[in-house]
Amino acid sequence: MVIGFLRTIILYLLIIAGIRLMGKRQVGELEPSELVLSLLIADLAAVPMQDFGIPLLTGIIPILTLLCITLILSVLTMRSIRFRAVICGRPSIIVENGVLRQGEMRKNRFTVDELMEELRIKGITDLTTVKYAILETNGQLSVLPYAGQLPATAAQMKCNPREGGLPAVLINDGRVLDHNLRDRGLDRAWLERQLKAHGLRDTRQVFLLSIDEGGQIYLSKKEGAL
């Protein structure tokens, strides 16, 4: 029992280290080589995790080998554009100037139904408004509408909106983040005044309190807090 517990922890930590090598990505954003690595590592780790008769090194050595290969491939893809194209592929233009490129769709086995679904997700129903639709190497579809279809920006409308800046969380689920208070040049006395202004007595009644660089405060009370 104890041996199985320890083996599981060791393999789990090893897999976490491997996933961290691929950066903070979601499954749908993995390159083909990264997806293959994830599947192989999961399969290799499952066997020694379940069968205690197999030496732990039998599972660890292949996983470490795969991680080393991944590191080498990462270095090579950073240094060689040609090698990166071989391993990761190249983006494909699916729609150009409102016209479907059927050859590229067949090459990538990308159906019309998949294209229309991706466009609907992005709020686009009219293909003629699309300047480019590009199938990225991670399988995501990037859609670039014509300039006339883009929403007007504040600069184009000659407006000067207030720059809020990055908000800093001061209270997270009732817990005060003192380091964020200090970074904003604030203290507990200021925090107590804000709570009193919102009719609250204690920080434990606050689910979220943040303040941006412009001084704008957002406060959300805990549900059921009096």
C-alpha positions as a printed NumPy array, in Angstrom:
array([[  0.   ,   0.   ,   0.   ],
       [  2.713,   2.486,   1.025],
       [  4.904,   1.5  ,  -1.935],
       [  2.029,   2.058,  -4.337],
       [  1.31 ,   5.434,  -2.741],
       [  4.943,   6.552,  -3.125],
       [  5.216,   5.259,  -6.697],
       [  2.074,   7.15 ,  -7.673],
       [  3.377,  10.408,  -6.151],
       [  6.763,  10.084,  -7.889],
       [  5.199,   9.411, -11.286],
       [  2.639,  12.183, -10.79 ],
       [  5.345,  14.747, -10.013],
       [  7.352,  13.563, -13.013],
       [  4.351,  14.006, -15.315],
       [  3.694,  17.496, -13.906],
       [  7.321,  18.413, -14.664],
       [  6.847,  17.154, -18.203],
       [  3.669,  19.136, -18.763],
       [  5.388,  22.269, -17.444],
       [  7.991,  21.892, -20.187],
       [  5.235,  22.492, -22.723],
       [  4.267,  25.796, -21.098],
       [  0.83 ,  26.985, -20.004],
       [ -1.313,  25.62 , -22.794],
       [ -4.687,  24.   , -23.004],
       [ -5.104,  20.646, -24.714],
       [ -6.564,  22.256, -27.839],
       [ -3.516,  24.511, -28.167],
       [ -0.872,  21.762, -28.179],
       [  1.344,  21.253, -31.205],
       [  1.193,  17.722, -32.685],
       [  4.526,  16.744, -31.111],
       [  3.367,  18.01 , -27.709],
       [  0.087,  16.097, -27.924],
       [  1.966,  12.899, -28.792],
       [  4.278,  13.475, -25.824],
       [  1.325,  13.904, -23.452],
       [ -0.32 ,  10.69 , -24.634],
       [  2.892,   8.672, -24.424],
       [  3.781,   9.923, -20.947],
       [  0.294,   9.145, -19.645],
       [  0.477,   5.623, -21.075],
       [  3.995,   4.959, -19.767],
       [  3.135,   6.198, -16.275],
       [ -0.061,   4.141, -16.007],
       [  1.7  ,   0.757, -16.235],
       [  4.131,   1.01 , -13.256],
       [  1.47 ,   2.905, -11.325],
       [ -0.878,  -0.086, -11.491],
       [  1.53 ,  -3.05 , -11.593],
       [  3.777,  -3.082,  -8.533],
       [  5.757,  -5.974,  -9.983],
       [  7.288,  -3.66 , -12.59 ],
       [ 10.358,  -1.724, -11.351],
       [  9.681,   1.988, -11.009],
       [ 12.691,   2.789, -13.205],
       [ 10.977,   0.924, -16.045],
       [  8.434,   3.74 , -16.154],
       [ 10.705,   6.632, -15.191],
       [ 13.484,   6.071, -17.738],
       [ 11.21 ,   6.208, -20.85 ],
       [  9.447,   9.295, -19.481],
       [ 12.768,  11.067, -18.838],
       [ 13.913,  10.062, -22.324],
       [ 10.805,  11.596, -23.867],
       [ 11.264,  14.792, -21.85 ],
       [ 14.89 ,  15.064, -23.014],
       [ 13.781,  14.581, -26.625],
       [ 11.178,  17.309, -26.134],
       [ 13.801,  19.72 , -24.83 ],
       [ 16.062,  18.975, -27.797],
       [ 13.2  ,  19.445, -30.243],
       [ 12.268,  22.737, -28.555],
       [ 15.805,  24.068, -29.013],
       [ 15.913,  22.929, -32.639],
       [ 12.53 ,  24.471, -33.467],
       [ 13.668,  27.786, -31.974],
       [ 16.881,  27.822, -34.013],
       [ 15.675,  26.417, -37.341],
       [ 12.631,  27.722, -39.202],
       [ 12.743,  24.771, -41.608],
       [ 12.837,  22.235, -38.775],
       [  9.98 ,  24.047, -37.013],
       [  7.897,  23.805, -40.187],
       [  8.543,  20.051, -40.382],
       [  7.656,  19.387, -36.725],
       [  4.87 ,  21.926, -36.172],
       [  3.624,  22.496, -39.702],
       [  2.678,  25.82 , -41.268],
       [ -0.509,  27.897, -40.959],
       [ -2.959,  27.398, -43.82 ],
       [ -5.148,  30.112, -45.325],
       [ -8.667,  28.629, -45.495],
       [-10.515,  31.786, -46.563],
       [ -8.932,  34.587, -48.593],
       [-10.86 ,  37.724, -49.554],
       [-14.152,  35.984, -48.778],
       [-13.359,  33.012, -51.033],
       [-12.94 ,  29.45 , -49.756],
       [ -9.636,  27.799, -50.633],
       [-10.957,  24.301, -51.143],
       [ -7.543,  22.771, -51.84 ],
       [ -6.24 ,  23.919, -48.455],
       [ -9.373,  22.606, -46.776],
       [ -8.916,  19.174, -48.363],
       [ -5.206,  19.186, -47.501],
       [ -5.983,  19.817, -43.826],
       [ -9.134,  17.629, -43.831],
       [-11.056,  20.693, -42.638],
       [-14.746,  20.412, -43.476],
       [-17.243,  23.142, -44.312],
       [-19.198,  22.273, -41.17 ],
       [-16.097,  22.789, -39.014],
       [-15.398,  26.11 , -40.73 ],
       [-18.942,  27.386, -40.221],
       [-18.879,  26.285, -36.583],
       [-15.627,  28.17 , -35.936],
       [-16.994,  31.281, -37.652],
       [-20.208,  31.163, -35.609],
       [-18.171,  30.876, -32.4  ],
       [-16.461,  34.114, -33.407],
       [-19.786,  35.794, -34.168],
       [-19.428,  35.713, -37.973],
       [-22.245,  34.447, -40.185],
       [-21.304,  36.035, -43.533],
       [-18.242,  34.625, -45.303],
       [-18.004,  37.673, -47.553],
       [-17.014,  39.792, -44.517],
       [-13.929,  37.636, -43.894],
       [-10.628,  38.904, -45.298],
       [ -8.61 ,  35.929, -44.058],
       [ -9.373,  32.786, -42.07 ],
       [ -6.164,  30.995, -41.111],
       [ -5.918,  27.492, -39.682],
       [ -3.056,  27.717, -37.189],
       [ -0.611,  24.914, -36.427],
       [ -2.372,  24.185, -33.128],
       [ -5.708,  23.609, -34.869],
       [ -7.254,  26.955, -33.924],
       [ -8.876,  29.133, -36.599],
       [ -7.836,  32.802, -36.688],
       [-10.384,  35.027, -38.425],
       [ -9.494,  38.494, -39.752],
       [-12.526,  40.452, -41.014],
       [-12.302,  43.303, -43.51 ],
       [-11.365,  46.64 , -41.948],
       [-14.887,  47.931, -42.54 ],
       [-16.317,  45.079, -40.461],
       [-14.178,  45.778, -37.403],
       [-15.648,  47.737, -34.47 ],
       [-14.535,  51.337, -34.255],
       [-11.779,  52.025, -31.748],
       [-11.626,  54.938, -29.337],
       [ -8.735,  56.409, -31.331],
       [-10.781,  56.321, -34.547],
       [-13.668,  58.048, -32.779],
       [-11.216,  60.574, -31.301],
       [-12.243,  59.74 , -27.751],
       [-10.014,  59.753, -24.706],
       [-11.232,  56.959, -22.435],
       [ -9.868,  56.597, -18.933],
       [ -6.996,  54.14 , -18.644],
       [ -7.92 ,  51.836, -15.788],
       [ -4.735,  49.81 , -15.855],
       [ -4.194,  46.415, -14.305],
       [ -6.415,  45.704, -11.28 ],
       [ -4.828,  44.398,  -8.092],
       [ -6.817,  42.038,  -5.88 ],
       [ -6.841,  43.283,  -2.281],
       [ -9.312,  40.779,  -0.788],
       [ -9.724,  37.284,  -2.175],
       [-12.539,  35.227,  -0.622],
       [-12.247,  37.048,   2.707],
       [ -8.433,  36.975,   2.794],
       [ -6.504,  40.256,   2.664],
       [ -3.514,  40.281,   0.303],
       [ -1.204,  42.637,   2.183],
       [  1.511,  42.598,  -0.482],
       [ -0.967,  44.006,  -3.05 ],
       [ -2.036,  46.643,  -0.517],
       [  1.584,  47.743,  -0.108],
       [  2.171,  47.745,  -3.868],
       [ -0.717,  50.195,  -4.272],
       [  0.549,  52.365,  -1.395],
       [ -2.451,  51.494,   0.784],
       [ -2.878,  50.108,   4.284],
       [ -5.398,  48.323,   6.495],
       [ -6.867,  51.615,   7.711],
       [ -7.774,  52.554,   4.132],
       [ -9.244,  49.091,   3.651],
       [-11.426,  49.429,   6.753],
       [-12.761,  52.75 ,   5.484],
       [-13.761,  51.131,   2.21 ],
       [-15.543,  48.326,   4.013],
       [-17.422,  50.802,   6.2  ],
       [-18.427,  52.812,   3.122],
       [-20.018,  49.653,   1.706],
       [-21.754,  48.793,   4.969],
       [-19.429,  45.909,   5.846],
       [-17.792,  45.19 ,   9.194],
       [-15.284,  42.482,   8.36 ],
       [-13.092,  41.413,   5.438],
       [-14.596,  37.929,   5.73 ],
       [-17.817,  39.372,   4.3  ],
       [-16.01 ,  40.252,   1.05 ],
       [-15.64 ,  37.761,  -1.781],
       [-13.561,  40.061,  -4.014],
       [-12.196,  43.578,  -3.675],
       [ -9.843,  44.994,  -6.287],
       [ -8.511,  48.375,  -7.319],
       [ -7.027,  49.347, -10.665],
       [ -4.201,  51.769, -11.386],
       [ -6.699,  54.595, -11.843],
       [ -8.159,  54.079,  -8.371],
       [-11.397,  52.42 ,  -9.526],
       [-12.632,  49.994,  -6.849],
       [-14.616,  46.831,  -7.451],
       [-16.226,  45.071,  -4.48 ],
       [-18.28 ,  41.889,  -4.473],
       [-19.874,  40.747,  -1.217],
       [-20.03 ,  37.105,  -0.248],
       [-23.382,  35.52 ,  -0.926],
       [-25.388,  35.472,   2.281],
       [-23.072,  37.99 ,   3.999],
       [-24.884,  40.463,   6.229]])
